[in-house]
Amino acid sequence: MAICQILRRSLSSERKSTEVPKGHLAVYVGESEKKRFVIPLSYLNHPSFQDLLCRAEEEFGFHHPMGGLTIPCNEDLFVDLTYHLSRT
């Protein structure tokens, strides 16, 4: 399944399920309004994604207000990064 399909499915307002496919992780992204994205676990090893994880650690520590991993960055930046990661 392509990353765009995963992101689209994750954002679908029709689907309120908390289900995450095997090998994926749900994260919350945004600066004010947080949106839920489902990403492949393999992204966690990429240096660019690890930078985002460091930002999340600096801002939230181990307390994430959404109840899941929250990444404090612009949604468009996150979508752009995940698009590039899906191409590598």
C-alpha positions as CSV (number, residue, x, y, z in Angstrom):
1,M,0.0,0.0,0.0
2,A,1.5,3.4,-1.0
3,I,2.1,6.0,1.7
4,C,-0.4,8.4,0.1
5,Q,-3.1,5.7,0.5
6,I,-2.1,5.1,4.1
7,L,-2.2,8.8,4.9
8,R,-5.5,9.3,3.2
9,R,-7.0,6.3,5.0
10,S,-5.7,7.6,8.3
11,L,-7.3,11.0,7.8
12,S,-10.6,9.7,6.6
13,S,-13.4,11.1,8.6
14,E,-15.5,8.1,7.8
15,R,-13.2,5.8,9.7
16,K,-12.9,6.4,13.4
17,S,-11.2,3.1,14.1
18,T,-8.0,3.0,16.2
19,E,-6.8,0.0,14.2
20,V,-3.2,0.2,13.0
21,P,-2.0,-2.4,10.4
22,K,0.9,-4.6,11.4
23,G,4.2,-3.0,10.8
24,H,2.8,0.5,11.2
25,L,2.6,3.2,13.9
26,A,0.0,5.9,14.5
27,V,1.4,9.3,15.2
28,Y,-0.3,12.7,15.8
29,V,1.1,15.6,13.8
30,G,0.4,19.3,13.8
31,E,1.2,22.6,15.5
32,S,-2.2,23.4,16.9
33,E,-4.7,21.0,15.6
34,K,-3.3,17.4,15.7
35,K,-4.1,15.0,12.9
36,R,-3.6,11.2,13.1
37,F,-1.3,9.6,10.5
38,V,-0.4,5.9,10.2
39,I,3.2,5.4,9.0
40,P,5.4,2.3,8.4
41,L,7.7,1.4,11.3
42,S,10.7,1.5,8.9
43,Y,10.5,5.3,8.9
44,L,11.7,5.4,12.6
45,N,15.2,4.5,11.4
46,H,15.6,7.3,8.9
47,P,17.7,10.3,10.2
48,S,15.2,12.9,9.1
49,F,12.4,11.1,11.0
50,Q,14.7,10.7,14.0
51,D,15.1,14.5,14.0
52,L,11.3,14.8,14.4
53,L,11.4,12.3,17.2
54,C,14.1,14.3,19.0
55,R,11.8,17.4,18.7
56,A,8.9,15.4,20.1
57,E,11.1,14.3,23.0
58,E,12.2,17.8,23.7
59,E,8.7,19.2,23.7
60,F,6.7,16.4,25.3
61,G,9.2,14.1,27.0
62,F,7.2,10.9,27.6
63,H,3.9,12.7,28.2
64,H,2.1,12.9,24.9
65,P,-1.2,14.8,25.2
66,M,-3.0,12.9,22.4
67,G,-2.3,9.5,24.1
68,G,0.1,8.5,21.3
69,L,3.3,9.7,19.8
70,T,2.8,13.4,19.1
71,I,5.2,15.1,16.6
72,P,5.2,18.9,16.8
73,C,5.7,20.0,13.2
74,N,3.7,21.5,10.4
75,E,1.4,18.9,8.8
76,D,2.6,19.8,5.2
77,L,6.2,19.3,6.2
78,F,5.4,15.9,7.7
79,V,3.5,14.8,4.6
80,D,6.4,16.0,2.4
81,L,8.9,14.1,4.5
82,T,6.9,10.9,4.5
83,Y,6.4,11.2,0.7
84,H,10.2,11.4,0.3
85,L,10.8,8.5,2.7
86,S,8.3,6.4,0.7
87,R,10.4,7.0,-2.4
88,T,13.7,5.7,-0.9
